[in-house]
Amino acid sequence: MPGLARLLLSPPSCRDVGTLRRVVEGRTVLVTGASFGIGEATARLLAEAGAEVLLLARTGERLHAVAGDIEAAGGRAHAYRLDLSRPEDIAPLVAEVERRHPRIDLVISNAGRSIRRPALAAAERRDLERSLAVNLTGPAALLLALLPRMVAQGGGGVVNVSTVSARPPAAPRWASYQGSKAGFDLWVRSVGSELRDRGVWVSSVYLPLVRTRMSDVAGLYRHAPALTPLEAAQAVAGAVVRPRERVAPWWLAGQELAALLLPGPLGRALSHLETLERQREGRG
Protein backbone atom coordinates (compact mmCIF):
# COMPACT_ATOMS: atom_id res chain seq x y z
CA MET A 1 0.00 0.00 0.00
CA PRO A 2 1.37 3.49 -0.84
CA GLY A 3 2.57 5.51 2.15
CA LEU A 4 -0.21 8.12 2.03
CA ALA A 5 -2.93 5.46 1.82
CA ARG A 6 -1.37 3.59 4.74
CA LEU A 7 -1.34 6.80 6.80
CA LEU A 8 -5.02 7.42 6.03
CA LEU A 9 -6.25 3.84 6.41
CA SER A 10 -4.15 1.79 8.76
CA PRO A 11 -4.64 1.38 12.49
CA PRO A 12 -1.54 0.55 14.58
CA SER A 13 -0.13 -2.78 13.39
CA CYS A 14 2.53 -5.41 13.98
CA ARG A 15 4.27 -6.23 10.70
CA ASP A 16 7.21 -8.10 12.22
CA VAL A 17 6.60 -11.85 12.51
CA GLY A 18 9.47 -12.17 14.99
CA THR A 19 7.79 -9.76 17.40
CA LEU A 20 4.50 -11.62 17.06
CA ARG A 21 6.30 -14.93 17.60
CA ARG A 22 7.57 -13.81 21.00
CA VAL A 23 3.95 -13.45 22.12
CA VAL A 24 2.08 -16.32 20.46
CA GLU A 25 4.58 -19.14 19.92
CA GLY A 26 3.26 -22.29 21.57
CA ARG A 27 -0.08 -20.64 22.35
CA THR A 28 -3.47 -21.90 21.17
CA VAL A 29 -5.51 -19.35 19.25
CA LEU A 30 -9.11 -19.78 18.06
CA VAL A 31 -10.09 -17.75 14.97
CA THR A 32 -13.67 -17.44 13.74
CA GLY A 33 -14.51 -16.73 10.12
CA ALA A 34 -11.16 -18.32 9.25
CA SER A 35 -11.91 -19.68 5.78
CA PHE A 36 -11.64 -16.41 3.85
CA GLY A 37 -10.53 -12.80 4.06
CA ILE A 38 -9.32 -11.28 7.32
CA GLY A 39 -9.85 -14.47 9.32
CA GLU A 40 -7.85 -16.59 6.90
CA ALA A 41 -5.01 -14.04 6.74
CA THR A 42 -4.95 -13.75 10.54
CA ALA A 43 -4.85 -17.53 11.01
CA ARG A 44 -2.00 -17.89 8.52
CA LEU A 45 -0.04 -15.05 10.16
CA LEU A 46 -0.48 -16.46 13.67
CA ALA A 47 0.51 -19.96 12.51
CA GLU A 48 3.61 -18.54 10.81
CA ALA A 49 4.50 -16.99 14.17
CA GLY A 50 4.29 -20.36 15.92
CA ALA A 51 0.75 -20.43 17.31
CA GLU A 52 -1.48 -23.50 17.15
CA VAL A 53 -4.55 -22.18 15.35
CA LEU A 54 -8.09 -23.49 15.65
CA LEU A 55 -10.02 -22.45 12.55
CA LEU A 56 -13.78 -21.98 12.79
CA ALA A 57 -16.12 -21.18 9.90
CA ARG A 58 -19.27 -22.50 8.27
CA THR A 59 -17.59 -23.33 4.93
CA GLY A 60 -16.12 -26.70 5.83
CA GLU A 61 -14.33 -27.62 2.60
CA ARG A 62 -12.53 -24.29 2.34
CA LEU A 63 -11.71 -24.38 6.04
CA HIS A 64 -9.95 -27.72 5.72
CA ALA A 65 -8.03 -26.42 2.70
CA VAL A 66 -6.69 -23.48 4.74
CA ALA A 67 -5.74 -25.79 7.60
CA GLY A 68 -3.99 -28.09 5.14
CA ASP A 69 -2.00 -25.20 3.68
CA ILE A 70 -0.88 -24.11 7.15
CA GLU A 71 0.24 -27.63 8.07
CA ALA A 72 2.04 -28.06 4.73
CA ALA A 73 4.01 -24.90 5.56
CA GLY A 74 5.05 -26.38 8.92
CA GLY A 75 2.38 -24.85 11.13
CA ARG A 76 -0.25 -26.41 13.36
CA ALA A 77 -3.92 -25.98 12.47
CA HIS A 78 -7.24 -27.67 13.23
CA ALA A 79 -10.49 -27.06 11.35
CA TYR A 80 -13.88 -26.96 13.11
CA ARG A 81 -17.02 -26.28 11.13
CA LEU A 82 -19.43 -23.94 12.93
CA ASP A 83 -22.30 -21.80 11.69
CA LEU A 84 -22.72 -19.03 14.28
CA SER A 85 -26.33 -18.51 13.20
CA ARG A 86 -27.14 -21.97 14.67
CA PRO A 87 -26.90 -21.50 18.47
CA GLU A 88 -27.67 -25.17 19.09
CA ASP A 89 -24.34 -26.10 17.47
CA ILE A 90 -22.15 -23.99 19.74
CA ALA A 91 -22.13 -26.07 22.94
CA PRO A 92 -21.18 -29.37 21.20
CA LEU A 93 -18.44 -27.61 19.24
CA VAL A 94 -16.97 -25.98 22.35
CA ALA A 95 -17.09 -29.32 24.19
CA GLU A 96 -15.11 -30.93 21.36
CA VAL A 97 -12.58 -28.09 21.28
CA GLU A 98 -12.06 -28.23 25.04
CA ARG A 99 -11.67 -32.00 24.96
CA ARG A 100 -8.97 -31.84 22.29
CA HIS A 101 -7.14 -28.70 23.45
CA PRO A 102 -6.20 -28.19 27.12
CA ARG A 103 -5.98 -24.37 26.76
CA ILE A 104 -7.45 -21.60 24.66
CA ASP A 105 -5.10 -18.67 25.11
CA LEU A 106 -6.63 -16.26 22.62
CA VAL A 107 -9.89 -15.86 20.69
CA ILE A 108 -9.98 -13.78 17.50
CA SER A 109 -13.68 -13.01 17.05
CA ASN A 110 -13.69 -12.18 13.36
CA ALA A 111 -16.72 -13.84 11.74
CA GLY A 112 -19.26 -11.37 10.41
CA ARG A 113 -21.83 -10.56 7.77
CA SER A 114 -21.98 -7.28 5.85
CA ILE A 115 -25.21 -6.21 4.16
CA ARG A 116 -25.88 -2.84 2.54
CA ARG A 117 -29.53 -2.37 1.70
CA PRO A 118 -32.32 0.16 2.44
CA ALA A 119 -34.00 -0.73 5.71
CA LEU A 120 -37.48 -1.27 4.25
CA ALA A 121 -36.14 -3.61 1.57
CA ALA A 122 -33.99 -5.31 4.22
CA ALA A 123 -37.07 -6.18 6.25
CA GLU A 124 -38.33 -8.41 3.45
CA ARG A 125 -34.96 -10.20 3.30
CA ARG A 126 -34.67 -10.68 7.09
CA ASP A 127 -31.36 -8.79 7.02
CA LEU A 128 -31.59 -7.65 10.63
CA GLU A 129 -32.29 -11.14 11.92
CA ARG A 130 -29.41 -12.64 9.93
CA SER A 131 -26.99 -9.85 10.86
CA LEU A 132 -27.77 -10.11 14.56
CA ALA A 133 -27.21 -13.89 14.47
CA VAL A 134 -23.76 -13.72 12.84
CA ASN A 135 -22.51 -10.37 14.14
CA LEU A 136 -23.88 -10.32 17.69
CA THR A 137 -25.76 -13.20 19.27
CA GLY A 138 -23.67 -15.99 17.71
CA PRO A 139 -20.23 -14.57 18.61
CA ALA A 140 -21.52 -13.65 22.07
CA ALA A 141 -22.82 -17.18 22.68
CA LEU A 142 -19.49 -18.65 21.55
CA LEU A 143 -17.53 -16.41 23.91
CA LEU A 144 -19.88 -17.16 26.80
CA ALA A 145 -19.12 -20.85 26.25
CA LEU A 146 -15.34 -20.30 26.03
CA LEU A 147 -14.74 -17.67 28.70
CA PRO A 148 -15.31 -19.84 31.82
CA ARG A 149 -12.47 -22.09 30.66
CA MET A 150 -10.22 -19.08 30.07
CA VAL A 151 -10.95 -17.69 33.52
CA ALA A 152 -10.33 -21.10 35.12
CA GLN A 153 -6.98 -21.50 33.35
CA GLY A 154 -5.79 -18.15 34.69
CA GLY A 155 -6.57 -15.81 31.81
CA GLY A 156 -6.41 -15.19 28.11
CA GLY A 157 -7.35 -12.62 25.51
CA VAL A 158 -10.18 -11.74 23.14
CA VAL A 159 -9.70 -9.63 20.02
CA ASN A 160 -12.91 -8.32 18.51
CA VAL A 161 -12.30 -7.68 14.80
CA SER A 162 -14.69 -4.79 14.34
CA THR A 163 -15.14 -1.92 11.90
CA VAL A 164 -15.05 1.86 11.95
CA SER A 165 -18.71 1.55 10.94
CA ALA A 166 -19.47 0.27 14.45
CA ARG A 167 -18.82 3.79 15.69
CA PRO A 168 -20.95 6.90 15.00
CA PRO A 169 -22.33 8.35 12.81
CA ALA A 170 -25.15 6.11 11.62
CA ALA A 171 -25.04 5.73 7.85
CA PRO A 172 -27.97 5.10 5.49
CA ARG A 173 -28.40 1.54 4.15
CA TRP A 174 -26.14 0.08 6.83
CA ALA A 175 -28.72 -0.24 9.62
CA SER A 176 -28.51 -4.03 10.02
CA TYR A 177 -24.73 -4.17 9.75
CA GLN A 178 -23.94 -1.11 11.86
CA GLY A 179 -26.49 -1.95 14.50
CA SER A 180 -25.34 -5.54 14.96
CA LYS A 181 -21.61 -4.74 14.90
CA ALA A 182 -22.02 -1.83 17.32
CA GLY A 183 -24.13 -4.01 19.60
CA PHE A 184 -21.47 -6.72 19.80
CA ASP A 185 -18.73 -4.14 20.28
CA LEU A 186 -20.50 -2.69 23.32
CA TRP A 187 -21.30 -6.17 24.64
CA VAL A 188 -17.76 -7.51 24.42
CA ARG A 189 -16.23 -4.35 25.91
CA SER A 190 -18.67 -4.60 28.81
CA VAL A 191 -17.66 -8.23 29.36
CA GLY A 192 -14.03 -7.14 29.23
CA SER A 193 -14.56 -4.67 32.05
CA GLU A 194 -15.99 -7.49 34.16
CA LEU A 195 -13.18 -9.95 33.48
CA ARG A 196 -10.09 -7.73 33.43
CA ASP A 197 -9.27 -8.46 37.07
CA ARG A 198 -9.75 -12.18 36.39
CA GLY A 199 -6.99 -12.29 33.82
CA VAL A 200 -8.98 -11.90 30.59
CA TRP A 201 -8.27 -8.87 28.41
CA VAL A 202 -10.47 -7.66 25.53
CA SER A 203 -9.42 -5.49 22.58
CA SER A 204 -11.58 -4.10 19.77
CA VAL A 205 -9.85 -3.48 16.44
CA TYR A 206 -11.79 -0.96 14.33
CA LEU A 207 -10.79 -1.57 10.73
CA PRO A 208 -11.47 0.70 7.75
CA LEU A 209 -12.46 -0.80 4.42
CA VAL A 210 -10.71 -4.12 3.72
CA ARG A 211 -10.65 -5.66 0.24
CA THR A 212 -12.45 -9.00 0.72
CA ARG A 213 -15.27 -11.00 -0.87
CA MET A 214 -17.64 -9.28 1.55
CA SER A 215 -16.64 -5.73 0.59
CA ASP A 216 -16.58 -6.50 -3.13
CA VAL A 217 -20.29 -7.37 -3.02
CA ALA A 218 -21.00 -3.66 -2.53
CA GLY A 219 -19.92 -2.29 -5.91
CA LEU A 220 -19.94 1.20 -4.41
CA TYR A 221 -16.59 0.46 -2.73
CA ARG A 222 -14.92 -1.64 -5.41
CA HIS A 223 -12.48 1.11 -6.39
CA ALA A 224 -12.12 2.83 -3.01
CA PRO A 225 -8.79 2.70 -1.11
CA ALA A 226 -8.73 -0.37 1.11
CA LEU A 227 -6.48 -2.53 3.25
CA THR A 228 -5.53 -5.98 2.05
CA PRO A 229 -6.52 -8.94 4.27
CA LEU A 230 -2.87 -9.27 5.32
CA GLU A 231 -2.70 -5.62 6.37
CA ALA A 232 -5.88 -6.11 8.38
CA ALA A 233 -4.36 -9.24 9.97
CA GLN A 234 -1.30 -7.21 10.93
CA ALA A 235 -3.59 -4.75 12.72
CA VAL A 236 -5.09 -7.70 14.63
CA ALA A 237 -1.54 -8.83 15.41
CA GLY A 238 -0.84 -5.37 16.81
CA ALA A 239 -3.63 -5.85 19.34
CA VAL A 240 -2.21 -9.26 20.30
CA VAL A 241 1.34 -8.00 20.75
CA ARG A 242 0.30 -4.95 22.73
CA PRO A 243 -3.18 -5.53 24.19
CA ARG A 244 -5.25 -2.41 24.66
CA GLU A 245 -8.96 -1.77 24.74
CA ARG A 246 -9.07 0.05 21.42
CA VAL A 247 -7.06 -0.19 18.19
CA ALA A 248 -8.21 2.24 15.50
CA PRO A 249 -7.07 4.54 12.69
CA TRP A 250 -5.96 7.90 14.03
CA TRP A 251 -8.89 9.71 12.41
CA LEU A 252 -11.66 7.66 14.00
CA ALA A 253 -11.73 9.82 17.13
CA GLY A 254 -12.38 12.85 14.92
CA GLN A 255 -15.24 11.06 13.18
CA GLU A 256 -16.79 10.19 16.55
CA LEU A 257 -16.34 13.75 17.81
CA ALA A 258 -18.02 15.18 14.72
CA ALA A 259 -20.97 12.83 15.24
CA LEU A 260 -21.22 14.00 18.86
CA LEU A 261 -20.87 17.74 18.27
CA LEU A 262 -22.62 18.09 14.90
CA PRO A 263 -25.36 15.46 14.82
CA GLY A 264 -27.83 17.67 12.95
CA PRO A 265 -25.63 18.85 10.04
CA LEU A 266 -23.99 15.44 9.71
CA GLY A 267 -27.35 13.65 9.72
CA ARG A 268 -28.72 16.00 7.08
CA ALA A 269 -25.65 15.51 4.90
CA LEU A 270 -25.98 11.72 5.08
CA SER A 271 -29.71 11.94 4.31
CA HIS A 272 -28.92 14.10 1.29
CA LEU A 273 -26.44 11.50 0.00
CA GLU A 274 -29.13 8.84 0.38
CA THR A 275 -31.58 11.00 -1.60
CA LEU A 276 -29.02 11.40 -4.39
CA GLU A 277 -28.41 7.65 -4.48
CA ARG A 278 -32.15 6.92 -4.74
CA GLN A 279 -32.41 9.42 -7.58
CA ARG A 280 -29.55 7.79 -9.45
CA GLU A 281 -31.18 4.38 -9.00
CA GLY A 282 -34.46 5.79 -10.28
CA ARG A 283 -32.79 7.02 -13.45
CA GLY A 284 -31.20 3.58 -13.89
Secondary structure, DSSP 4 states (H G I P E B T S, - for coil): --HHHHHHHPPS----HHHHHHHHTT-EEEEESTTSHHHHHHHHHHHHTT-EEEEEES-HHHHHHHHHHHHHTT-EEEEEE--TT-GGGHHHHHHHHHHH-S---EEEE---------HHHHHHHTHHHHHHIIIIIHHHHHHHHHHHHHHHTT-EEEEEEEEGGGSSSP-TT-HHHHHHHHHHHHHHHHHHHHHGGGTEEEEEEEE--B-SHHHHHSGGGTTS--B-HHHHHHHHHHHHHS--SEE--TTHHHHHHHHHH-HHHHHHHHHHHHHHHHHHHHH-
